[in-house]
Amino acid sequence: MNILIADDERVIREGIKRTIRSIYPDYCVHVAASTEEAVKIMEEQSIHIVLTDILMPGMNGLEFMRISKRRYPYVKWVVISAHSEFAYAQEAVRLGARDYLLKPIGKSKLLEIISNLSLEIEQDHKLIKDEDRLRSSLKYLREGVFQRLASGFNLGNLDISQLIEDHQCFYLILLQMEAGDKNIRIEHFIVENVLTELIERDGSGFVVSYDRQSLLGLITLREDARLESFLEDGRTYLKQYLKTPFQMIHSGLSYDINTVPQIVTSLREAVNSQVLDLTPAKGSGEKAIDIALQYVKEHYFEDLTLEKIASVVFLNPVYFSQLFKQKTGQGYKEYVTSLRLEQAKLLLVNSKLKVAEIAERIGYQDMRHFTQMFRKRFLVTPTEYRQQLNNGTY
């Protein structure tokens, strides 16, 4: 039986370790002073039970538990804390903790919990072992094949028909971290778990470590899911957990798995151009904005989010936003709004369309919102503007 104790207080973790070993001398008890140490141990050892403190350096114990449960679904978790607040205990139970222990921990209570959990683990050990082995084998095979494909290596006789069938249309997500010489094992662990959870929420796919600083995700979205929401949630969660600067960039919608190497090359070039030079030189960045402007003029009536247009020209959304403002003097959203409202003025002058029809034609499904935006821009409503034209005021 392998047990992990994660607590930044040496007295606590060593005390728990001694207590367990006194009754169960054959158990292997590992200790970690931080979540980073705990992640390393869990990757190297087959851990059955984790006792984690809530207040830990960096990521707290509940966050550590939440992002670990997907990778280690059969681990039994026990939360230990000096805080008796109901909210902590409630969240621990919601995440699947088997118990919530308050410091100082009573010896009898601790041993009772270990005894009960050990019995459970012994009863379902064979099932867990077989399922883990199968899942790990499939995971490593899939990741290995995809990594070779993404790197442009020859796949030889490897069969990727199932991959093609499962992902007939997909997006690629490249996340790159600026780690320097820092060991970023825990960062890879966090990114893989957070993005995998979001992928399973919104569709199907997986995340693999591409190189030391990068991870690559493939996602096929459900019909009711939106890439923008996926990316927004991903950045929100990762900013909360990661202590290392990162960039997340995505491709447009792709339909051929064999184009993955070319797409990955484009993504890496785009993200590296942002890292090395945020000033748009006369060249690829400026050309990309020219293409984006032409696309916006042709599709201004559609749902043109910044994320979508950035994906059209294979640029990181943040970088695209910076280039766009430097090129046009306007923020992206402001530019699209201005373009739509100017088109609305032309239609009010040169057509007999109803105001509601004009609103829909330029991309506003809500006429009330359109009227508010028009008035804010021109100080009159669309109806008043048309009346003033007819009266010769303009």
MARMIGU-884682 format. One record per residue: residue in one letter; x, y, z of N, C-alpha, C in turn. Coordinates in steps of 0.02 Angstrom, whole numbers, plus 50000, padded with zeros to 5 digits. Layout:
<recs>
AXYZXYZXYZ
...
</recs>
This chain:
<recs>
M500434994050000500005000050000500445006250000
N500335010849954500725017049950500295022949972
I500545026550020500175032250048500605038550040
L500285043950021500635050350013500345055450063
I500795058750100500595064050147500875070550120
A500435075250101500645081650075500465087150125
D500965089750158500855094950208501495098950216
D501445105650217502055109750220502325110250291
E501965107550341502215107450409502565100750422
R503215101050431503615094950439503375090750499
V503205094050553502995090550613502365086450599
I501895089350562501265085950547501395079950502
R501735081050446501815075450398502235069750427
E502745071450465503165066150495502775062550551
G502355066350587501955063250640501445058350612
I501115060250557500645055750525500995049550498
K501585050750469501965045150442502145040150496
R502385042550553502575038150608501975034250634
T501405037650640500795034450665500585028650620
I500585029950555500385024750507500885018950508
R501525020450507502035015150506502045010950569
S501815014050625501815010250689501315004450687
I500785005250650500265000050645500334995950580
Y500554999450527500624996150462501354996750438
P501814993050467502524993750450502684991950378
D502244988050345502384986050276502144991350226
Y501774996350249501535001450203502115006150185
C502115008350123502615013250100502305020150105
V502575024350149502295030950161502765036350133
H502515040150085502905045650054502675052250084
V503125057050088502945063650113503155069050063
A502765074350061502905080050016502755086450052
A503205091450045503115097950078502745102950034
S502615101049971502275105549925501905101449874
T501455104649837501085101149785501555099049729
E502075102949717502545101049665502895094449681
E503105093649744503395087349766502885081749762
A502265083249780501735078149780501595075749709
V501575080249661501465078449591502015073749567
K502635075349584503205071249563503145064149591
I502955063649654502885057049685502315053149653
M501755056549639501185052949610501335050549539
E501765054149503501955051949437502435046049439
E502835045649491503345040449496503115034249535
Q502625035049578502395029549620501645028249608
S501435022149620500725020549616500405021749684
I500145027849693499885030049758499155027749765
H498995025149824498315022749837497915027749880
I498245030849928497915035549973498325041949978
V497975047749974498305054149982497975057950040
L498395060050087498165064550140498475071350125
T498075076350110498335082750091498075088450134
D498515092850153498325098850190497995103650140
I497575108050166497265113050122497755118550106
L498065121450157498515127150147499215124650130
M499365124750065500015122450040500335128050000
P501005128149995501335133149953501115132449880
G500965138049847500745137849778500025135649774
M499895129949744499225127249737498975124349803
N498365126049823498135123249887497895116049879
G497775112749935497615105649934496985103849896
L496465108149900495855106749865495945107349789
E496335112349768496475113049697496885107049672
F497375105049712497785099249696497355093049687
M496885092249731496435086549728495995086849666
R495725092749651495265093449595495585091749529
I496195094349517496505093249452496845086449447
S496915082949504497235076349504496745070649494
K496115071849510495635066349511495505063449442
R495575067449390495465064849323496015059949303
R496635061549320497185057049302497215051049349
Y497035052049412497075046649462496385045449493
P495925042749455495225042149478495125037349536
Y495595032749547495495027749599495855029349665
V496215034849666496555036849728496035039049780
K496145036949842495705039049897496005045349929
W495595050449936495835056949961495565058350031
V496005060950074495815063250140496105070250148
V495685075050166495905081950174496025083350247
I496605086450262496765088350331496845095950334
S496615098950388496625106250391496585108650463
A496825114750473496755117950538496115122150540
H495745122150485495145126350479494515122050483
S494045124050524493435120250533492855123150494
E492985128250450492435131350413492065126150371
F491405126650372490985121850336491115122050261
A491265127950235491375128550162491945124150139
Y492485123850178493065119750160492855112350158
A492525110150211492315103150215491825101450160
Q491365106050146490865104950094491195104150025
E491685108350010492035107949947492445101549942
A492755099549997493145093349999492705087349983
V492115087150013491645081650001491395081849929
R491255087749904491025088349835491545085649786
L492175086649801492715084249758492855076749767
G492535073749817492625066549825493065064449883
A493235069049927493645067149985493275062250028
R493635057150054493315052150096493225054450168
D493625059450188493555062150255493895068950259
Y493735072650312494005079350324494245079550396
L494905079650405495195079150473495455085950495
L495285087650557495535093950586496165092750627
K496635097450620497245097150661497075099550731
P497395096850783497835090950782497435084550768
I497715079950731497365073950710497415068550763
G496855065950782496845060550832497115054150802
K497525050550841497835044450816497315039150799
S496825038250842496325032950830495905034450768
K495725040750757495335042650699495735041550635
L496365043450636496805042650578496865035250559
L496995031050609497085023850595496445020550573
E495885022950598495235020350577495125021750503
I495285027850482495195029650412495655025550367
I496285024850386496765020950346496535013750341
S496285010950396496045004050396495465003150349
N494975007650351494385007150308494565007850234
L494995012750220495195013850150495605008050124
S496025005350166496444999650145496004993650125
L495474992550164495024987050150494674988150082
E494444994250070494124995850006494604994649948
I495224996949957495724996349903495874989049888
E495924984949940496054977849929495484974449892
Q494874976549906494294973349875494234974949800
D494424980949781494354982649710495034983149674
H495554980549706496234981349679496304978249609
K496064972249600496154968849536495814972649479
L495184974749492494814978449441495174984849423
I495404988449474495754994749463496394993549424
K496764988449443497404987049411497304985549337
D496814981349320496694979549251496454985549210
E496004989549238495754995449202496305000649193
D496705001649244497265006349240497755004349186
R497914997849184498394995449135498134996549064
L497494994949053497204995848987497175003148967
R496945007449014496895014549000497575017648987
S498075015849026498745018549017499035016348950
S498925010048932499195007548868498885011348809
L498225012248811497895015848757498105023148755
K498175026148814498385033148818499075034148790
Y499545029948810500235030848787500295029348712
L499915024448688499935022948617499655028748576
R499085031448597498775037048562499225043148563
E499505044748621499935050548627500565049748585
G500845043648587501455042448548501345043348474
V500785040548449500625041148378500505048448360
F500125051948401499965058948386500595063448389
Q501025062248437501645066048442502075065048380
R502125058848355502505057648294502175061148235
L501515060848232501155064148177501275071748180
A501195074748240501275081948247501985084248231
S502475080048243503175081748230503375080448158
G502915077648118503055076448048503445070048035
F503485065548085503855059348076503435054248037
N503775049748005503445044347967503095039648017
L502465038248005502095033848050502165026448031
G502505025147975502605018147955501945014647945
N501865008847976501255004847968500735006148023
L500845011348064500375012748118499695014648089
D499175011748117498495012848093498185018848131
I498025024248094497715030048126496995030848103
S496695025448077496015025948052495515027748107
Q495625025248168495175026848223495235034248241
L495845036848240495955043948254495605048248202
I495645046248139495315049948085494565049648094
E494305043748110493585042948118493315046948177
D493695047048232493465050648292493505058148285
H493955060548240494065067848235494045069948162
Q493445069648133493355071548063493405079148054
C493275082848108493405090048108493665091748178
F494155096048181494485097248245494845103948246
Y495015106148307495445111848318496085109248353
L496635112548341497245111248379497375117148426
I497565115648487497725120748537498455119848556
L498855125148548499555124948568499645129448628
L499895126648683500045130748742500795130548754
Q501095136348756501815136748767501965140948829
M502415138348871502595141748933503295144648927
E503405150248961504065153348964504385151549030
A504745145949030504985143149094505715144449107
G506105146349056506825147049066507125140349086
D507525140449139507835134249163507435130849218
K506845133449232506435130749286506155123949269
N506125119549319505795113049311505035114249311
I504705112549256503995114149251503575107749247
R503775102749284503395096549287502675097749310
I502605101649365501925102749391501505106949343
E501835111349306501465115449257501175111049201
H501575106249178501315101449128500725097549156
F500795095549217500265091749252499625095849255
I499685102249274499105106649280498775107749212
V499175109449162498895110849095498535104749067
E498865099049072498565092949045497885091449078
N497855092149144497245090549179496695095649167
V496865102049168496365107349158496075106949088
L496515106549037496265106348968495895099848953
T496125094248981495775087948971495065088248999
E494995091349058494335092049088493875096149044
L494135101649016493735105948972493575102448906
I494055098648880493935094948818493365089948827
E493375086348883492855081348896492185084748909
R492195090848935491575094648946491265096748879
D491685098948832491425102048771491445097448709
G491745091548715491785087248657492215081248670
S492675079948625493135074348633493825076348608
G494335072848632495015074448612495505072748667
F496085075748666496605074248716497145079548714
V497585079248764498145083948770498775079848778
V499305081848743499955078448749500505083548761
S501035081448795501625085648802502005085348736
Y502105091048705502425091348639503185091948646
D503395096348689504105096848707504135099648778
R504735101548800504815103648870504365109448888
Q504265114148843503885120248859503185120348828
S503015115348789502385115748752501945109648761
L501305110648760500805105248757500345106548699
L500105101048670499685101548611499035097948625
G498485101348612497825098348622497445097648557
L497065092348550496635091348493495925090748519
I495455094648491494765094448515494275094548458
T493795090048461493215090148417492615092348460
L492345098048445491815100948486491135097848470
R490715097448522490015095748511489675101548474
E489105100148444488755105348405488555111348447
D488405110148512488175115648554488745119048592
A489365117048580489935120048614490275125248570
R490585130148602490925135548564491655135748583
L492085136548533492795136848545492975142748589
E492635148348579492795154348619492695153048693
S492155149548711492025148048782492555143248809
F492745138348769493265133648789493915137448804
L494115141848759494745145548767494715150348826
E494145153748833494065158448888494115154948956
D493775149248962493805145449024494495142649036
G494815140248983495495137648989495975142849015
R495955148848987496415154049009496255156249081
T495625156549097495425158549165495695153649217
Y495595147249206495825142149254496585141949257
L496905142349199497635141749198497975147849229
K497675153649221497955159649254497905158949329
Q497385155449352497295154449423497805149549451
Y497985144349413498405139049439499145139749420
L499285142249360499975142449337500345148549364
K500965147549385501385153049408501885155049353
T501855151549297502315152749242501935156249185
P502235161549154501905164749097501775159749041
F501205160349008501045155748954500655159248900
Q500655156148842500255158448786499865152548759
M499235153748742498825148448713498545150848647
I498685147048595498495149048527498135143148495
H497685144448448497305138948419497275139648344
S497135134148311497055134048238496335135448220
G496205136148156495525136248132495265129148130
L494635128348109494335121748104494665117948047
S494895111848061495245107748011494855101248001
Y494945098447941494555092447923494995086547902
D495645087447902496095082147879496635081047931
I496635075347964497125074048017497835074047990
N497915072947925498585072747896498895079747889
T498485084947899498755091747895499025094047963
V498985089748014499215091748081499935094448082
P500425091148048501105093848051501155101048025
Q500815102547970500835109347943500505114347990
I499945112348020499595116848067500025118148128
V500345112948154500775113848213501355118548197
T501645117848138502185122348117501945129648116
S501355130748088501075137548085500945140348155
L500675136148199500535138348267501175140148304
R501685136048296502325137448330502645143848304
E502605144948239502875151148211502495157148237
A501835156548243501425162048267501585163648340
V501605158548382501725159748453502435162148465
N502915159648426503605161948434503705169048411
S503325171148361503375178048338503125182748392
Q502635180548432502395184748487502915185148542
V503245179548557503735179448610504325183948593
L504545183548529505165186948510505065194248494
D504475196048467504395202948444503655204748444
L503465208948491502765211048495502625217148451
T503145219948419503055225748375502945223248304
P502405225148272502265222648206502725225648153
A503205221648132503645223948079503275223348013
K503525226647962503225226147895503325219047872
G502835215047871502935208047852502335203847869
S502455198047898501925193047908501375195647953
G501545199248007501035201748053500575206748019
E500875211447982500475216547947500045213347892
K500335208447858499965204947806499365201247835
A499465198347894498915194747928498345199447945
I498505205547967497985210447983497615212647920
D497975213447866497655215247802497155209947781
I497345203647789496895198147773496295198247819
A496415199547884495875199747933495385205447917
L495635211247898495205216847881494765215347821
Q495055212147771494665210247713494125205247731
Y494305200547775493825195447797493245198747835
V493415203447879492895206947919492425210847873
K492695214147823492265218047777491785213547738
E491995207347726491575202747688491085198947733
H491235198647799490825194547844490595198447906
Y490565205047902490425209147961489755207547993
F489295204647955488615203147979488585196548017
E489145192848020489155186448055489375187448127
D489405182048165489635182248234490405182348233
L490685188248229491415189048220491755190548286
T491875185548326492255186648387492995187548371
L493345190748415494075191548406494415184848399
E494195179948439494505173348438494425170248368
K493845171048339493715168048273494155171148220
I494205177848218494605181148167495345179648177
A495575179348239496275177548252496425170648225
S495945166048232496055159248207496085159148131
V495735163648098495745163948025496445165247999
V496815169548035497495171348013498035167948055
F497825162848095498295158848135498725162948181
L498405167748217498775171748266498465170848336
N498905171448386498665171448455498185177348463
P497605176548495497115181948501497385188348533
V497805187548585498085193448618498555197148570
Y498975193448537499445196348489499055199648431
F498545196048406498135198748352497815205348373
S497565205648435497245211848459497735217648460
Q498355216248481498865221548483499035223948412
L499135219248367499295221048297498715224948265
F498105222648278497515225748248497455233148269
K497555234448333497495241348358498045245748330
Q498655242948326499205246848298499105248348224
K498775243748189498655244648117498085249448103
T497535248948142496925252648127496805258648173
G497135258748231497015264048279496395262748321
Q496065257148311495465255348348495525248348378
G495185247248433495125240448457494705236348409
Y494785229748411494435225548362493675226248368
K493415225848430492695226348440492425233048417
E492795238348433492595245148413492575245648336
Y493065242648303493095242948230492485239548199
V492325233548222491765229748195491115233548207
T491035236348267490435240148282490365246148236
S490905249748225490895255648180490715253548109
L491005248048086490855245648018490115243848011
R489845240548060489135238548057488675244648058
L488835249548101488395255348107488425259748045
E489015260148013489055263947951488655260547896
Q488665253947895488245250247847487505251447862
A487335251947926486645253247945486415260047919
K486845265047923486675271747897486525271447822
L486945267647785486845267147713486185263847697
L486005258747735485375255147724484775259547743
L484855263547794484305268047814484185273347760
V484715275147726484665280247673484415277247608
N484685271547590484595268947522484125262947516
S483795261147568483325255547564482685257147602
K482185253047589481545253747624481455248147676
L482005245047694481985239747744481755242447811
K481405238447848481215240347916481845240447960
V481795244148014482375244748059482585237848086
A482095233748103482255226948127482615222848075
E482425223648011482745220047956483465222447946
I483555228947953484235231747947484685229148003
A484415229048063484795226648121485035219548109
E484575215348085484755208348073485255207748016
R485175211947965485615211447907486335213347923
I486445217747972487125219747988487415215948048
G487035210948074487325206648125487045207448195
Y486505211348203486195212148270485545208248271
Q485515203048311484895199248317484395202648364
D484655207048407484225210648455484155217848431
M483565219848407483475226548381483565231848435
R483385229948497483465234748552484195236448563
H484625231348560485345232448568485615236648510
F485375235148449485585238948391485395246348399
T484785247648422484565254548432485005258148483
Q485165254748537485595257748589486275259448562
M486565254948523487235256048494487225261748444
F486695262048403486625267248353486565274148386
R486145274448438486045280848473486695283048508
K487045278348537487675279948571488175282948522
R488165280348461488645282448410488445289048377
F487795289748360487575295448319487095300148356
L486955298648419486545302948462485805303148442
V485605298948395484895298248377484755290848366
T484125288948369483945281948355483935280948279
P483945274848255483895273548182483265276648152
T482705276048187482075278848162482125286448157
E482405289648209482475296948209482955299148153
Y483475295248141483965296948088483615296748020
R483205291648008482845291147944482345296847936
Q481995298547991481505304047988481845310647973
Q482415311748004482785318047992483025318447919
L483215312647892483415312547821482825314447777
N482255311547792481655312947752481435320247758
N481575323247817481375330247828481905335147803
G482465332447779482995336747753483445339547806
T483405336947867483835339447922484565337847907
Y484695331747880485375329847862485505331247789
</recs>
